[in-house]
């Protein structure tokens, strides 16, 4: 019987089907073979190599079409990401309609700011060679770690790491990740906000003096009162609810930062240099003082590239699907932003040091412009420069404070299991603004706090991303990628310790005096 069935199967003639033979397209669907012009037949005879009944096919055509349609649907909808309902209540993730333009605005607003103004101070301690080399290395180093953070945002399928601390917990563990990342990120946000209040208040005071001139009242506002005015403006603007809602402010901050950075170095270079200018690094009475000042200067350069604590937060405001992942528009926006950041930081540092040398005041190039050329440059240009600085500081305060607002509201919503009301949200932001105001009064010096901030927060930018890449992506052990990231990470930790020591020494040596503008 079996032999007879086998004979019948073999004897089946290989005649063409009545229907048109089909081929499989790259998309997985079937399409008819092209027909020849002669008799409507195929140009080549269709001869199966083996007989396979249709009902024995692993997946029939209807089922395959269903799966193809389902795959397309999933690609459009997303990764089947597990969403945390609490995210819809928090400022960082409340809105997810961001795009590459928003990413460019936010990154540029976070990356260019008052820290560019003190870069020439670092050059006055480092000199030409060390200054340019260290600034170039720091730029490309942080650009690499920025790329790492963008790629790690969705490193695990079905999971988005919306905040820097969440990614640290995924890499280092729940408790260790919080200990390593929470303090430097919050310290960086709060410390930057405090420094912005200092520079913004002082600049408002100078702007008022320039515009008003001798017509001003005999009883002008004191420096602390100008801090209070600036803080009040920051608190009013901070009532915008979420990160996407301040995209317009970030655009204003980015544009004003580019303009005043360009104006400051162009005005400085266009004026005659001081006759006693020198480009030799500042000499200090002892070797230890020179060493600590050198480390503090490197810390100032490291602080110039702050903003990595906001990368994941900015990326989390974008929609993400399997077909259109968020890292694509984020990286496009970041590349544009950091091109303009380089066009701002390098000319300010090099042009400022060329114009003033080691005569650079500890407050930076803006102070030097006022001290050396307040009578040579028109009051209108100086006033416009100061006003642009004020606008940039106001917008920078908003984006750096947003992670702190998010932490406040996350703590509240986790305890109450409901979103913050308008009054609770406003209360958090008012309290935060005045806390930074009081810190600014207690620590009214900029160049020293910049070095310390750069040292303490350096791992956020230069070290932790390298460790996270190794621990999450797990490159082949002892490969170049493995060695490279471990070496960069530990080098960043060592620099962090050294720069922090230099920053602390500089703060102690400053004697808690206001050094970056003329005292009231």
Secondary structure, 3 states (H helix, E strand, C coil): CHHHHHHHHHCCCCCCCCCCCEEECCCCCEEECCECCCCCCECCCCCCCCCCCHHHCCCCHHHHHHHHHHHHHHHHHCCCCCCCHHHHHCCCCCCCCECHHHHHHHHHHHHCCHHHHCHHHHHHHHHHHHHHHHHHHHHHHHHHHHHHHHHHCCCCCCCCCCCHHHHHHHHHCHHHHHHHHHHHHHHHHHHHHHHHHHHHHHHHHHHHHHHHHHHCCCCCCCHHHHHHHHHHHHHHHCCCCCCHHHHHHHHHHHHHHHHHHHHHHHHHHHCCCCCCCCCCCCCCCCHHHHHHHHHHHHHHHHHHCCCHHHHHHHHCCECCCCCCCHHHHHHHHHHHHHHHHHHHHHHHHHHHHHHHHHHCCCCCHHHHHHHHHCCCCCHHHHHHHHHHHHHHHHHHHHHHHHHHHHHHHHHHHHHHCCCCCHHHHHHHHHHHHHHHHHHHHHCCCCHHHHHHHHHHHHHHHHHHHHHHHHHHHCCCCCCHHHHHHHHHHHHHHHHHHHHHHHHHHHHHHHCCCCCCCCCC
